[in-house]
């Protein structure tokens, strides 16, 4: 077994960075790029417009949802590590500070 340490604060920090990056995606206006493009050919303009509309949905909906879910999982894992650590400490010290564990 390898010696692996997890810092819940680092997990929460990563979660915050993900949420911040996702928030910037709200300002993305890919569909607007297509509206202002001049291709000189109707079919090319239509294809580009459809592509940008698809990417707009991917960035503002699909990827955003996945990223937000990942951020929440990082927060959940941080809490889980903290609970496990507390339970491990309680096993040796009793559930309340200054209270001895069970007598055997």
VENHU-V156746 format. One record per backbone hydrogen bond with DSSP energy under -0.5 kcal/mol. CO is the residue of the C=O (numbers start at 1). NH is the residue of the N-H. Records with the same first field share a line. If there is no record, write none. Layout:
BEGIN
CO=NH / NH
END
This chain:
BEGIN
2=4
6=8
7=10 / 11
8=12
9=13
10=14
11=15
12=16
13=17
14=18
15=19
16=20
17=21
18=22
19=23
20=24
21=25
22=25 / 26
23=26
24=27
25=28
29=33
30=34
31=35
32=36
33=37
34=37
37=39
41=45
42=46
43=47
44=48
45=49
46=50
47=51
48=52
49=53
50=54
51=55
52=56
53=57
54=58
55=59
56=60
57=61 / 62
58=63
61=65
62=66
63=67
64=68
65=69
66=70
67=71
68=72
69=73
70=74
71=75
72=76
73=77
74=78
75=79
76=80
77=81
78=82
79=83
80=84
81=85
82=86
83=87
84=88
85=89
86=90
87=91
88=92
89=92 / 93
90=94
96=99
98=100
END
